[in-house]
Amino acid sequence: MIRNLFKNLPFGIIILLIIIFIYHIYEIFFGMYSFTEIKKLESKKDIISIENNLQIEKNKNLESELDSLTYDEDALEGYARQELGLIKEGEIIIEIEND
């Protein structure tokens, strides 16, 4: 039955179909969308997802800190004293240096 199918087709078309078949097999195993490339992309996606979750946590912490500094005067004063080294009028700073 298969021989009858190929008898009706010219030789050039059969060669062309074989070449197209081989090309598609090559693309499946070694091409841009091959199994190995898909696995690499899935691995990169997982890494990016983890980095994205870490960035989301950092953003939540920064939002919390911003809200604290915006609405809590004691937190704002503590930040100004600790990070910026500011003092109130009449206060004296004593720094102790370790040798």
C-alpha positions in Angstrom: 0.0 0.0 0.0 2.8 2.4 0.9 4.6 1.5 -2.4 1.5 2.4 -4.3 1.4 5.8 -2.6 5.0 6.6 -3.5 4.6 5.4 -7.1 2.1 8.1 -7.7 4.3 10.9 -6.3 7.3 12.3 -8.3 10.7 11.5 -6.8 11.4 15.2 -6.1 8.4 15.6 -3.9 9.3 12.5 -1.9 12.9 13.9 -1.3 11.3 17.3 -0.3 9.0 15.6 2.2 11.9 13.7 3.7 14.0 16.8 4.0 11.0 18.6 5.7 10.6 15.7 8.1 14.3 15.7 9.0 14.2 19.5 9.5 11.3 19.2 11.9 13.0 16.4 13.9 16.1 18.5 14.1 14.1 21.5 15.4 12.4 19.3 18.0 15.7 18.2 19.5 18.1 21.0 18.8 16.1 24.1 17.7 15.0 27.2 19.4 12.0 25.4 21.0 13.7 22.1 21.7 13.2 20.2 24.9 16.5 21.4 26.3 15.7 25.0 25.6 12.3 24.7 27.2 13.9 23.2 30.3 16.4 26.1 30.4 13.7 28.6 30.1 11.6 26.9 32.9 14.7 27.0 35.1 15.2 30.7 34.4 11.5 31.3 35.0 11.8 29.7 38.5 14.8 31.8 39.4 13.1 35.0 38.3 10.0 34.0 40.2 12.1 33.6 43.4 13.8 36.9 42.8 10.5 38.6 42.2 9.1 37.2 45.5 12.2 38.5 47.3 11.7 42.0 45.7 8.0 41.9 46.7 9.0 41.3 50.3 11.5 44.1 50.2 8.9 46.4 48.8 6.5 45.5 51.6 9.2 46.2 54.2 9.9 49.6 52.6 6.2 50.4 52.5 5.9 49.6 56.2 8.9 51.7 57.0 7.6 54.6 54.9 4.2 54.4 56.7 5.9 54.3 60.0 8.0 57.4 59.2 5.0 59.2 57.7 2.5 58.7 60.5 4.6 58.1 63.7 6.6 61.1 64.9 8.6 59.0 67.4 9.8 56.7 64.6 10.7 59.7 62.5 12.7 61.2 65.3 14.4 57.9 66.0 15.3 57.7 62.3 16.6 61.2 62.2 18.8 60.6 65.3 20.1 57.3 64.3 20.6 57.6 60.5 21.2 61.3 60.1 22.9 62.1 63.5 20.5 65.0 64.3 20.0 66.2 67.8 17.5 68.5 69.6 18.4 71.9 70.8 20.2 71.8 74.1 21.4 68.2 73.7 25.1 67.2 73.7 26.4 64.2 71.8 29.3 62.3 73.4 31.0 59.9 71.1 33.3 57.3 72.6 36.0 56.0 70.3 37.4 52.5 70.8 41.1 52.2 70.4 
